[in-house]
Amino acid sequence: MARRAPRRPTCSSLAAAHRALRVLEVVHRHMGGVRQTQIARETGLGQLHLNQALQQLIRAQLATPITPGVYSAGSALQLAATDRDRMGELRDTLGYLRDAVGAAVYVASYTEGEVSITQYADGPRTPAVYEWVDFREAAHASAVGKALLAQLGPDERRDHLNRYRMEQFTPHTITSPEVLFDELDDRRPGQPLLDLQEYTLGTVCAAVPIGTGTDPQCVALSLPTPDPDRLQQAARVLRNEAVAVVLALLVAGEDLRTSAGPSAGRR
């Protein structure tokens, strides 16, 4: 079991986030403005990756074009530099992602051996999943839990399942550690983890592992419909937009581990 369990998964979203961060460092050093040619020299990025990184930073309001080929710090980076409302960028990003995927979205972490929903964004048309079983007890049956367990080593996985039995919540719930770990380890890099009505009937979820600190983290979505085509489409958007969440988390730059899950009340 858990024969291959990297601490930090590699995926296109994380690679894109790392490139964007390299560009962000240059923009931060030149808050008043820096030419794209200078950014290319300092980062060593090719034109395609540099353009992609700049577009990601512009969308995240971390950089802004001031004249053709010249970029300065965006409004979110300026707020972060002055310690004002760093969480605002994360809230805005999650709201944008919620609308983009058409589903409630979540950020979760695995801290001190526990699954914790740290931030979420839902709405009247995108309701959050009903937490009828504590998410800490349902890691094996939820996309969030799977995405976090996928980032743990063999001993940590075994420890988690020793503390929380793999209960069968629906006829679709996986209750075999071998089957669960095969699912976690055999997926392609960047492929979302799925919950196909394993936590609750009528709801499907997807989650993408991300890495912004010492603890495993993920970004996830839930759909109150078992439509597989809609889930696959939403999961693709989630995977492609995960880099924006990574950047927003890094801008927030503070402890996000206090649970703020759906059961903690609506914003």
Backbone as numpy.savetxt, mean C-alpha at the origin, in Angstrom:
# Nx Ny Nz CAx CAy CAz Cx Cy Cz
7.05 -25.48 4.61 6.21 -24.28 4.61 7.09 -23.03 4.61
6.55 -21.97 3.98 7.24 -20.68 3.97 8.65 -20.84 3.44
8.79 -21.62 2.35 10.12 -21.91 1.84 10.78 -20.69 1.23
9.96 -19.77 0.73 10.50 -18.55 0.16 9.70 -17.37 0.70
10.27 -16.65 1.62 9.51 -15.54 2.23 10.42 -14.34 2.41
10.65 -13.55 1.36 11.52 -12.39 1.47 10.94 -11.36 2.42
11.80 -10.71 3.17 11.34 -9.68 4.10 10.70 -8.52 3.34
11.27 -8.18 2.21 10.69 -7.11 1.42 10.49 -7.58 0.00
9.27 -7.69 -0.46 9.03 -8.13 -1.82 9.45 -7.07 -2.82
9.86 -7.52 -4.00 10.21 -6.59 -5.05 9.06 -6.52 -6.04
8.66 -5.34 -6.43 7.61 -5.19 -7.42 7.81 -3.88 -8.14
7.16 -3.73 -9.26 7.34 -2.54 -10.08 6.95 -1.27 -9.33
5.91 -1.36 -8.47 5.48 -0.18 -7.72 6.56 0.30 -6.78
7.21 -0.63 -6.09 8.28 -0.24 -5.16 9.49 0.28 -5.91
9.83 -0.34 -7.04 10.95 0.16 -7.83 10.67 1.58 -8.30
9.43 1.82 -8.74 9.05 3.16 -9.17 9.11 4.15 -8.01
8.68 3.71 -6.82 8.73 4.58 -5.65 10.16 4.94 -5.30
11.07 3.98 -5.39 12.47 4.26 -5.08 13.06 5.26 -6.08
12.69 5.12 -7.36 13.18 6.10 -8.34 12.61 7.48 -8.05
11.31 7.52 -7.71 10.69 8.81 -7.40 11.34 9.45 -6.19
11.74 8.63 -5.22 12.38 9.17 -4.02 13.75 9.76 -4.35
14.46 9.14 -5.27 15.75 9.69 -5.69 15.56 11.07 -6.32
14.52 11.19 -7.14 14.21 12.48 -7.74 13.76 13.48 -6.68
12.95 12.99 -5.73 12.45 13.86 -4.66 13.60 14.43 -3.84
14.63 13.64 -3.59 15.78 14.12 -2.84 16.44 15.30 -3.54
16.54 15.23 -4.86 17.16 16.32 -5.62 16.27 17.56 -5.58
14.97 17.37 -5.79 14.05 18.50 -5.73 14.08 19.15 -4.35
14.18 18.32 -3.31 14.23 18.85 -1.94 15.49 19.67 -1.71
16.59 19.26 -2.30 17.85 20.02 -2.14 17.80 21.34 -2.89
16.96 21.42 -3.90 16.84 22.64 -4.70 15.40 23.12 -4.63
14.97 23.53 -3.44 13.57 23.87 -3.21 13.09 24.98 -4.14
14.01 25.87 -4.54 13.62 26.99 -5.38 13.47 26.64 -6.84
13.97 25.49 -7.24 13.85 25.07 -8.63 15.10 24.38 -9.12
14.93 23.36 -9.96 16.07 22.62 -10.51 15.69 22.13 -11.91
16.65 22.20 -12.82 16.40 21.76 -14.19 16.36 20.23 -14.28
15.57 19.74 -15.22 15.46 18.29 -15.41 16.80 17.68 -15.78
17.61 18.41 -16.51 18.94 17.90 -16.86 19.80 17.71 -15.62
19.66 18.62 -14.65 20.41 18.50 -13.39 19.90 17.31 -12.59
18.58 17.12 -12.56 18.01 15.96 -11.85 18.55 14.67 -12.46
18.61 14.62 -13.79 19.12 13.42 -14.47 20.56 13.15 -14.09
21.38 14.21 -14.02 22.79 14.02 -13.65 22.92 13.50 -12.23
22.14 14.04 -11.31 22.29 13.68 -9.90 21.68 12.32 -9.57
20.67 11.90 -10.33 20.03 10.61 -10.04 20.55 9.49 -10.92
21.08 9.83 -12.09 21.52 8.80 -13.02 20.38 8.09 -13.72
19.17 8.63 -13.65 18.01 7.99 -14.27 17.93 8.33 -15.75
17.48 7.36 -16.54 17.23 7.60 -17.94 15.99 8.45 -18.14
15.79 8.92 -19.38 14.70 9.85 -19.64 13.34 9.27 -19.32
13.10 8.01 -19.70 11.79 7.41 -19.46 11.47 7.32 -17.97
12.40 6.74 -17.19 12.17 6.60 -15.76 12.11 7.95 -15.06
12.91 8.90 -15.52 12.88 10.23 -14.92 11.54 10.90 -15.17
11.03 10.81 -16.39 9.73 11.41 -16.69 8.62 10.76 -15.87
8.68 9.43 -15.72 7.67 8.73 -14.92 7.73 9.19 -13.47
8.96 9.30 -12.94 9.12 9.73 -11.54 8.60 11.15 -11.34
8.89 12.03 -12.26 8.43 13.42 -12.14 6.90 13.48 -12.19
6.29 12.71 -13.07 4.83 12.71 -13.14 4.22 12.19 -11.85
4.83 11.17 -11.25 4.33 10.64 -9.98 4.44 11.70 -8.89
5.55 12.42 -8.86 5.73 13.45 -7.84 4.79 14.62 -8.06
4.53 14.97 -9.30 3.59 16.05 -9.59 2.19 15.68 -9.16
1.78 14.44 -9.46 0.45 13.99 -9.05 0.31 13.96 -7.54
1.42 13.65 -6.85 1.41 13.61 -5.39 1.64 14.98 -4.77
1.74 16.01 -5.61 1.97 17.39 -5.16 3.28 17.53 -4.39
4.24 16.68 -4.75 5.57 16.77 -4.15 6.53 17.57 -5.01
6.19 17.75 -6.27 6.98 18.58 -7.19 6.00 19.31 -8.09
6.44 20.43 -8.63 5.60 21.20 -9.54 6.46 21.84 -10.61
6.02 21.85 -11.87 6.80 22.53 -12.91 6.60 24.04 -12.79
7.69 24.80 -12.84 7.56 26.26 -12.75 7.84 26.92 -14.10
8.70 26.32 -14.90 8.91 26.70 -16.29 9.22 25.41 -17.04
9.15 25.38 -18.36 9.45 24.14 -19.08 10.81 23.57 -18.70
10.82 22.33 -18.21 12.06 21.65 -17.86 12.63 22.02 -16.51
11.90 22.81 -15.72 12.37 23.22 -14.39 11.30 22.87 -13.37
11.71 22.26 -12.24 10.77 21.80 -11.23 11.19 22.30 -9.86
10.19 22.58 -9.04 10.44 22.99 -7.66 9.58 22.15 -6.72
9.74 22.38 -5.43 8.98 21.62 -4.44 7.49 21.90 -4.58
6.69 20.85 -4.52 5.24 20.99 -4.57 4.67 21.35 -3.22
3.36 21.57 -3.19 2.72 22.03 -1.95 2.85 21.01 -0.83
2.75 19.70 -1.14 2.85 18.68 -0.10 4.25 18.65 0.49
5.27 18.80 -0.35 6.64 18.80 0.16 6.91 20.05 0.99
6.34 21.17 0.60 6.51 22.40 1.38 5.85 22.27 2.75
4.67 21.64 2.79 4.01 21.41 4.08 4.84 20.49 4.96
5.40 19.43 4.34 6.22 18.50 5.11 7.44 19.19 5.67
8.02 20.09 4.89 9.22 20.79 5.33 8.95 21.68 6.53
7.70 22.15 6.66 7.35 23.03 7.78 6.57 22.29 8.86
6.46 20.94 8.74 5.78 20.12 9.73 4.30 20.45 9.86
3.67 20.93 8.79 2.24 21.26 8.85 1.43 20.19 8.13
0.52 19.56 8.86 -0.45 18.62 8.30 0.20 17.61 7.35
1.18 16.90 7.83 1.82 15.88 7.00 0.84 14.77 6.63
-0.12 14.51 7.51 -1.09 13.45 7.23 -2.08 13.85 6.15
-2.17 15.14 5.86 -3.11 15.59 4.85 -2.83 14.98 3.49
-1.56 14.87 3.11 -1.21 14.27 1.82 -1.65 12.82 1.75
-1.47 12.09 2.86 -1.88 10.69 2.88 -3.39 10.57 2.76
-4.13 11.41 3.47 -5.59 11.36 3.38 -6.06 11.68 1.96
-5.44 12.69 1.35 -5.81 13.04 -0.02 -5.49 11.91 -0.99
-4.34 11.27 -0.79 -3.92 10.18 -1.67 -4.88 9.00 -1.55
-5.26 8.66 -0.34 -6.18 7.55 -0.15 -7.56 7.88 -0.72
-7.98 9.13 -0.60 -9.25 9.54 -1.19 -9.21 9.43 -2.71
-8.10 9.86 -3.30 -7.93 9.73 -4.74 -7.94 8.26 -5.15
-7.22 7.43 -4.41 -7.15 6.01 -4.74 -8.51 5.34 -4.59
-9.25 5.70 -3.55 -10.61 5.17 -3.37 -11.46 5.44 -4.60
-11.40 6.67 -5.10 -12.20 7.03 -6.27 -11.69 6.34 -7.52
-10.37 6.16 -7.61 -9.79 5.55 -8.81 -10.16 4.07 -8.92
-10.18 3.36 -7.80 -10.50 1.93 -7.84 -11.98 1.66 -7.63
-12.72 2.66 -7.18 -14.14 2.48 -6.93 -14.41 1.55 -5.76
-13.59 1.65 -4.73 -13.72 0.76 -3.58 -13.08 1.41 -2.36
-13.46 0.96 -1.19 -12.79 1.40 0.03 -11.33 0.92 -0.01
-10.42 1.76 0.47 -9.00 1.41 0.47 -8.44 1.53 1.88
-7.38 0.78 2.12 -6.80 0.67 3.46 -5.28 0.65 3.38
-4.64 1.14 4.44 -3.22 0.93 4.67 -3.11 0.12 5.95
-2.33 -0.95 5.91 -2.18 -1.82 7.08 -0.71 -2.10 7.34
-0.40 -2.44 8.58 0.97 -2.79 8.95 0.96 -4.00 9.88
2.09 -4.65 9.93 2.29 -5.77 10.86 3.31 -5.33 11.89
2.82 -4.97 13.06 3.66 -4.37 14.09 3.57 -5.18 15.38
4.73 -5.57 15.89 4.81 -6.34 17.13 3.91 -7.57 17.06
3.92 -8.23 15.91 3.19 -9.47 15.77 1.70 -9.34 15.56
1.22 -8.15 15.23 -0.22 -7.94 15.07 -0.53 -7.24 13.76
-1.66 -7.63 13.15 -2.18 -6.95 11.98 -2.95 -5.71 12.43
-2.68 -4.58 11.81 -3.35 -3.35 12.21 -3.69 -2.52 10.98
-4.95 -2.13 10.85 -5.36 -1.18 9.82 -5.03 0.22 10.35
-4.11 0.91 9.69 -3.64 2.19 10.22 -4.35 3.39 9.62
-4.78 3.27 8.37 -5.52 4.34 7.71 -6.50 3.71 6.73
-7.59 4.41 6.45 -8.52 3.92 5.44 -9.33 5.08 4.89
-9.92 4.85 3.71 -10.81 5.83 3.10 -11.99 5.08 2.49
-13.19 5.43 2.92 -14.39 4.82 2.36 -15.37 5.93 2.01
-16.59 5.57 1.64 -17.60 6.55 1.28 -18.94 5.87 1.11
-19.99 6.65 0.85 -21.34 6.08 0.70 -21.41 5.01 -0.39
-20.68 5.20 -1.48 -20.70 4.24 -2.57 -19.56 3.23 -2.49
-18.67 3.44 -1.53 -17.52 2.55 -1.36 -17.39 2.18 0.11
-18.32 1.39 0.63 -18.31 1.09 2.06 -17.12 0.23 2.48
-16.65 0.46 3.68 -15.59 -0.37 4.25 -16.16 -1.74 4.61
-15.31 -2.74 4.61 -15.75 -4.08 4.95 -16.19 -4.12 6.42
-17.23 -4.87 6.69 -17.72 -5.02 8.06 -16.80 -5.97 8.82
-16.20 -5.48 9.88 -15.22 -6.28 10.64 -15.95 -7.16 11.66
-16.49 -8.24 11.18 -17.26 -9.12 12.07 -16.35 -10.05 12.87
-15.12 -10.26 12.38 -14.07 -10.94 13.14 -12.86 -10.02 13.14
-12.27 -9.84 14.30 -11.11 -8.97 14.42 -10.07 -9.32 13.35
-9.62 -8.30 12.60 -8.64 -8.55 11.55 -7.37 -9.21 12.08
-7.05 -8.99 13.34 -5.86 -9.61 13.91 -5.99 -11.13 13.97
-7.23 -11.61 14.01 -7.47 -13.04 14.10 -7.75 -13.68 12.74
-7.71 -12.86 11.68 -8.14 -13.36 10.37 -7.11 -13.11 9.28
-5.84 -13.08 9.64 -4.81 -12.79 8.64 -4.82 -13.81 7.51
-5.11 -15.06 7.83 -5.09 -16.12 6.83 -6.23 -16.00 5.83
-7.28 -15.24 6.19 -8.49 -15.17 5.38 -8.69 -13.82 4.72
-7.82 -12.86 4.95 -7.98 -11.52 4.40 -6.83 -11.19 3.46
-7.10 -10.36 2.46 -6.04 -9.92 1.56 -4.99 -9.11 2.32
-5.44 -8.27 3.25 -4.51 -7.50 4.08 -3.57 -8.44 4.83
-4.14 -9.43 5.50 -3.32 -10.36 6.27 -2.35 -11.12 5.40
-2.81 -11.58 4.24 -1.93 -12.32 3.34 -0.77 -11.45 2.87
-1.06 -10.18 2.52 0.00 -9.30 2.04 1.04 -9.02 3.12
0.61 -9.02 4.37 1.56 -8.81 5.47 2.33 -10.09 5.78
1.63 -11.21 5.82 2.29 -12.49 6.07 3.30 -12.82 4.97
3.02 -12.38 3.75 3.94 -12.65 2.64 5.30 -12.00 2.86
5.35 -10.99 3.72 6.60 -10.28 3.97 7.35 -10.81 5.20
6.79 -11.81 5.86 7.41 -12.38 7.05 8.28 -13.57 6.69
9.24 -13.87 7.57 10.05 -15.06 7.42 9.32 -16.29 7.94
9.88 -17.48 7.71 9.21 -18.73 8.11 8.86 -18.79 9.59
9.80 -18.43 10.46 9.54 -18.52 11.89 8.44 -17.55 12.33
8.44 -16.34 11.74 7.43 -15.35 12.11 6.04 -15.80 11.65
5.97 -16.42 10.49 4.68 -16.93 10.02 4.16 -18.02 10.96
5.04 -18.94 11.29 4.61 -20.03 12.18 4.16 -19.48 13.53
4.90 -18.50 14.03 4.53 -17.90 15.31 3.15 -17.27 15.23
2.86 -16.58 14.12 1.55 -15.95 13.99 0.44 -17.00 14.00
0.62 -18.07 13.25 -0.43 -19.09 13.17 -0.52 -19.92 14.43
0.53 -19.95 15.22 0.44 -20.59 16.54 -0.41 -19.76 17.49
-0.40 -18.46 17.29 -1.19 -17.58 18.16 -2.62 -17.41 17.67
-2.82 -17.50 16.37 -4.15 -17.33 15.79 -4.47 -18.51 14.88
-5.37 -19.36 15.32 -5.74 -20.55 14.55 -6.39 -20.15 13.22
-6.22 -20.99 12.23 -6.79 -20.73 10.92 -8.25 -21.20 10.91
-9.12 -20.37 11.47 -10.54 -20.71 11.54 -11.17 -20.60 10.16
-12.19 -21.41 9.91 -12.93 -21.36 8.66 -14.12 -20.43 8.81
-14.04 -19.26 8.18 -15.10 -18.27 8.29 -16.18 -18.45 7.22
-15.78 -18.95 6.06 -16.72 -19.22 4.97 -16.29 -20.53 4.30
-17.09 -21.06 3.40 -16.66 -22.28 2.69 -15.41 -22.08 1.85
-15.01 -20.80 1.60 -13.84 -20.51 0.76 -12.56 -20.28 1.57
-12.66 -20.25 2.88 -11.49 -19.93 3.72 -10.44 -21.02 3.64
-9.19 -20.61 3.45 -8.07 -21.54 3.48 -7.73 -21.85 4.93
-7.67 -23.13 5.26 -7.37 -23.53 6.64 -6.11 -24.38 6.74
-5.42 -24.56 5.63 -4.18 -25.33 5.62 -2.98 -24.40 5.51
-2.04 -24.44 6.46 -0.85 -23.60 6.35 -0.07 -23.84 5.07
0.02 -25.10 4.63 0.76 -25.41 3.41 0.14 -24.72 2.20
-1.19 -24.79 2.09 -1.87 -24.15 0.97 -1.72 -22.64 1.03
-1.85 -22.08 2.22 -1.72 -20.63 2.39 -0.33 -20.16 1.98
0.72 -20.83 2.47 2.07 -20.39 2.18 2.43 -20.60 0.71
1.87 -21.63 0.10 2.07 -21.80 -1.35 1.49 -20.59 -2.09
0.31 -20.14 -1.67 -0.30 -18.97 -2.31 0.57 -17.72 -2.12
1.12 -17.56 -0.92 1.94 -16.38 -0.65 3.24 -16.40 -1.43
3.84 -17.57 -1.59 5.19 -17.66 -2.14 5.23 -17.87 -3.64
4.15 -18.38 -4.23 4.17 -18.72 -5.65 3.66 -17.62 -6.56
3.25 -16.50 -5.99 2.74 -15.41 -6.83 3.89 -14.69 -7.54
3.57 -14.03 -8.64 4.55 -13.27 -9.39 4.87 -11.97 -8.66
6.08 -11.41 -8.85 6.41 -10.12 -8.22 5.40 -9.05 -8.60
4.90 -8.35 -7.61 3.93 -7.30 -7.86 2.50 -7.77 -7.97
2.27 -9.09 -7.97 0.90 -9.61 -8.07 0.17 -9.40 -6.76
-1.02 -8.80 -6.79 -1.77 -8.57 -5.56 -2.17 -9.88 -4.88
-2.32 -9.84 -3.58 -2.90 -10.95 -2.82 -4.41 -10.76 -2.79
-5.14 -11.86 -2.89 -6.60 -11.77 -3.00 -7.32 -12.48 -1.86
-8.47 -11.95 -1.53 -9.43 -12.61 -0.63 -10.70 -12.79 -1.43
-10.95 -14.03 -1.85 -12.11 -14.35 -2.68 -13.22 -14.92 -1.81
-13.87 -14.03 -1.07 -14.94 -14.38 -0.14 -14.45 -15.34 0.95
-13.21 -15.17 1.36 -12.64 -16.03 2.40 -12.89 -15.47 3.80
-13.00 -14.15 3.90 -13.27 -13.53 5.19 -14.77 -13.41 5.45
-15.49 -13.00 4.41 -16.94 -12.88 4.54 -17.58 -13.09 3.17
-18.70 -13.75 3.12 -19.39 -14.01 1.86 -19.89 -12.71 1.25
-19.75 -12.59 -0.07 -20.22 -11.42 -0.77 -19.21 -10.31 -0.90
-18.04 -10.43 -0.26 -17.00 -9.40 -0.30 -15.69 -9.99 -0.79
-15.04 -9.29 -1.71 -13.72 -9.70 -2.19 -12.75 -8.55 -1.99
-11.49 -8.88 -1.82 -10.48 -7.89 -1.49 -9.18 -8.18 -2.24
-8.35 -7.16 -2.37 -7.02 -7.30 -2.95 -6.06 -6.43 -2.15
-4.80 -6.84 -2.05 -3.80 -6.08 -1.30 -2.45 -6.20 -1.99
-1.68 -5.11 -1.92 -0.35 -5.06 -2.51 0.66 -4.76 -1.41
1.67 -5.62 -1.22 2.70 -5.33 -0.24 3.49 -4.08 -0.61
3.79 -3.26 0.38 4.66 -2.10 0.18 5.65 -2.08 1.32
6.74 -1.37 1.15 7.74 -1.30 2.21 8.22 0.12 2.40
7.88 0.73 3.53 8.33 2.10 3.78 9.09 2.22 5.10
9.22 1.15 5.83 9.88 1.22 7.13 10.32 -0.14 7.58
10.44 -0.32 8.89 10.92 -1.58 9.43 9.84 -2.66 9.47
8.58 -2.25 9.47 7.49 -3.21 9.57 6.86 -3.46 8.20
6.41 -4.68 7.94 5.67 -4.95 6.71 4.43 -4.07 6.63
4.13 -3.57 5.46 2.94 -2.77 5.23 2.29 -3.19 3.92
1.05 -2.78 3.74 0.38 -3.05 2.48 -0.70 -2.00 2.26
-1.14 -1.90 1.01 -2.29 -1.08 0.67 -3.32 -2.04 0.06
-4.59 -1.86 0.41 -5.60 -2.85 0.04 -6.91 -2.17 -0.34
-7.80 -2.96 -0.95 -9.14 -2.50 -1.28 -10.13 -3.61 -0.97
-11.40 -3.22 -0.79 -12.47 -4.21 -0.59 -13.66 -3.82 -1.44
-14.28 -4.84 -2.05 -15.47 -4.63 -2.88 -16.63 -5.43 -2.31
-17.77 -4.79 -2.09 -18.94 -5.52 -1.55 -19.69 -6.26 -2.64
-18.95 -6.92 -3.51 -19.52 -7.71 -4.60 -18.50 -8.76 -5.00
-18.93 -9.97 -5.31 -17.99 -11.02 -5.68 -17.62 -11.02 -7.17
-17.86 -9.92 -7.88 -17.60 -9.83 -9.31 -16.09 -9.96 -9.58
-15.61 -11.07 -10.19 -14.17 -11.27 -10.38 -13.56 -10.29 -11.37
-14.31 -9.91 -12.40 -13.77 -8.96 -13.38 -13.55 -7.59 -12.75
-14.51 -7.14 -11.94 -14.36 -5.86 -11.28 -13.19 -5.88 -10.29
-13.02 -7.01 -9.61 -11.90 -7.12 -8.66 -10.57 -7.06 -9.40
-10.45 -7.78 -10.50 -9.19 -7.78 -11.24 -8.86 -6.39 -11.77
-9.87 -5.69 -12.26 -9.64 -4.34 -12.75 -9.21 -3.40 -11.62
-9.90 -3.47 -10.49 -9.55 -2.63 -9.35 -8.17 -2.98 -8.81
-7.83 -4.26 -8.80 -6.52 -4.69 -8.31 -5.40 -4.17 -9.19
-5.63 -4.10 -10.49 -4.60 -3.55 -11.39 -4.36 -2.08 -11.09
-5.44 -1.33 -10.88 -5.28 0.09 -10.54 -4.56 0.23 -9.21
-4.95 -0.59 -8.24 -4.31 -0.55 -6.92 -2.80 -0.79 -7.04
-2.42 -1.80 -7.80 -1.00 -2.11 -7.99 -0.27 -0.93 -8.64
-0.87 -0.35 -9.67 -0.22 0.74 -10.39 -0.11 2.01 -9.56
-1.06 2.22 -8.65 -1.08 3.45 -7.86 -0.46 3.28 -6.48
0.05 2.09 -6.17 0.64 1.85 -4.86 1.81 2.79 -4.59
2.52 3.19 -5.66 3.66 4.08 -5.49 3.23 5.41 -4.86
2.03 5.89 -5.21 1.55 7.15 -4.64 1.35 7.02 -3.13
0.88 5.86 -2.70 0.68 5.63 -1.26 2.03 5.55 -0.56
2.99 4.88 -1.18 4.34 4.81 -0.59 4.89 6.21 -0.39
4.78 7.05 -1.39 5.29 8.42 -1.29 4.55 9.20 -0.21
3.23 9.05 -0.15 2.45 9.77 0.85 2.81 9.32 2.26
3.05 8.03 2.45 3.46 7.53 3.76 4.81 8.11 4.16
5.72 8.21 3.21 7.04 8.74 3.53 6.96 10.23 3.83
6.10 10.94 3.14 5.91 12.36 3.44 5.30 12.53 4.83
4.34 11.63 5.18 3.72 11.72 6.50 4.78 11.63 7.59
5.73 10.71 7.39 6.91 10.66 8.25 6.62 10.53 9.72
5.53 9.85 10.09 5.24 9.71 11.50 4.68 8.32 11.77
4.50 7.99 13.02 4.05 6.66 13.42 2.61 6.45 12.99
2.39 5.50 12.07 1.05 5.22 11.57 0.48 3.94 12.17
0.99 3.50 13.29 0.66 2.17 13.77 -0.50 2.15 14.76
-1.04 3.31 15.14 -2.22 3.31 15.98 -3.42 2.93 15.14
-4.12 1.90 15.53 -5.20 1.37 14.70 -6.24 2.43 14.41
-6.59 2.53 13.13 -7.65 3.46 12.71 -8.58 2.74 11.76
-8.83 1.49 12.05 -9.63 0.66 11.15 -11.09 1.03 11.18
-11.87 0.40 10.29 -13.30 0.70 10.22 -14.02 0.60 11.53
-13.62 -0.36 12.37 -14.32 -0.51 13.65 -14.00 0.60 14.63
-12.99 1.42 14.29 -12.63 2.53 15.17 -13.48 3.75 14.92
-14.37 3.69 13.92 -15.26 4.83 13.68 -14.91 5.52 12.37
-15.88 6.20 11.79 -15.72 6.89 10.51 -15.14 8.29 10.73
-14.40 8.72 9.70 -13.94 10.09 9.72 -15.05 10.98 9.18
